[in-house]
Amino acid sequence: MFFYDKTNDSYICPEGKILSRSYAKGKNISYRSKKKDCKGCSFKEKCLTGKAKTRSVTRSKDEAIFNWAADHLETERAKYALLRRKICPESAFADAKNNHGMGRARHKGRWKVEIQVLLTAAVINIKKLVKYGGKIRTAGVAVLNSGKTKCWTVKISFYRSSCC
């Protein structure tokens, strides 16, 4: 088991030897040991594979984020959120696929498919508002063109009566 030394930006092997940073490519950083350190090592058979004369360890630049996420997933709050995710969004996707034709796109072209997805999402949201929104007296809908792009914004306003 190799341990990462954050202060020196290096790894330490089970024998206590240092693997220093050799290069970074993309999102990965590679650490390599020296040949003389591995030559007389008692873990040589376990560490090195094939004709390799040195040990290298690769780590992601986002390793701290991955470790935080792994630690966070062990908390009760994260476990509850994952349980809720199985119920809420996944059921919405299943509803879109089974009841609103999202299993397959009806049109060709990215823009046309995007319109289909946005309209389907709007229908599902309106259904949720009707089901969970309470008593609604009036509703107003405004469609605005954003101008620069081909994207339309739909704003829906619901007004509750003061007596409810």
N, C-alpha and C positions, 0 to 999 in steps of 0.2 A: 504494500500500500504506500503510495507516494503522497506526501503532504505538501501543500502549497504554502510557501512563506510569502505573505503579502508584503512585508516590509522590504524584502530584497528582490521581489518579483522572480522567484525561482522555486523549484521543487526540491524536496529532500527525499532521497531513496531510503529504503529500510536499513541500509548500512550507514546512513548518515552523510552520504556524499551529495553534493549539490548538482542539480541539473540546471544550467543557466539558460537564459532565453537565447534562442538561436535565430529565429526569424518570425515574422508575422505575415500571414497571407489571408486577405479577406477578413473574415470574422474570427479566424483561428490564430493562436499563438503557439509556436512549437518550442519546446525546451529539450536540450540534449545534454547528455553526460559526456565526460571526457573518456577517451579510450583507456587511459591508465587507471581510472577509477573502476572500470568494469573488468579489467584484465584479471585481477586477482580476487574478485568478489565471490563470496560464498553463495549468493543468490543468482549467479550468472545463468544457470540452467533454467531458472524460473522466469527471469526477466527478459533475457534475449531470445529471439526467435530466429531460426535459420542461420544465415551467415552474418547477421548483424554484429557489429563490434561495439556499438554504443546503444544506450537506451534513450528513446525519445518519448516525450509525453506531449500531447496536444491538448490545449484547453481553449475554450471559446472566450472571446472578449466579453461576452454576456454571461459569463459563469456566475457572477454575483447575483444577477437577476434570476438565473435558474435555481440557485441555492435558496434565494428568498422565496421563490414560488414553491419549492419543495417543502420548506419549513412552514409556509403559510397553509399549504394544503393539509397539514396535520392538525390545524386548529379546528375547533368546533364550528366557528363561524363559516369557514370555507367548506366544511363537510355539509353544513346546512344549505349553503348557496349551491353546491353541486347537486344536492337532492332537489332543490327548487328548480334548477335548470333542466333537469330531466322532465319536469312536469310542465313548466310554463312555456319556454321558447320552443321546445321540441314538439309540443302539442300544436303550437301555432304553425310550425312548418308542416306538420302532418295534415292539419286542416287546410292549408294552402294547396298542398299536393292533392289531397283526396277530394276536396269539395270545390276547389276553385281553378282546376286545370293547370296547376304549376308542376305537374309531373313531367311535362314536355312543353317547350315553347310553341306557341301557335304561329309565330311569324319568324321570318329570317331577318337578320341584321341586329346589331347590338342595340341601336336606338329603339327599335320596335319591341324587342324583348324587355328592355328597360321600362318602357311604357307599360307593358303587361305586368311586370313585377310591381311597379309603383301603384297601379290601379288595384291590383290584388291586395296589396298591403293596406291601401286606403279602405277597401271594402271590409277587410278583416278588422281594422281599427274601428270603423263605424259600427260593425256588429258588436264589438266589445263595449263601445260607448253606450249602445242601446241596451245591452244586457246589464252592464254594471253601473251605468251613469246616473241612475236615479230618475226622478221625474224631471223631464225636460219640457219647458213650455214652448220655446221658439228656438230655431236654429238658423244660422246664416252661413253661407258658403261663399268664399271669394277665391277666384283663381287669378294668380298674378304671373306675368311673364317676367323672368329675371333679366331679359334684355340681351346680355352678351352671350349667354349659352342657350342651348335648346332645352333647358330644364324648366319645368313648370312647378310652381309652388302652390300647394292647395292649403288654404287656411280655413279651418272649420271652427266656428264659435258657437257655444251653447250657452244660453242664458237661463238661469234658474229663477223661478219666481220667489219673491221675498217671503211668501207664506209657507213655503215647504221647509 
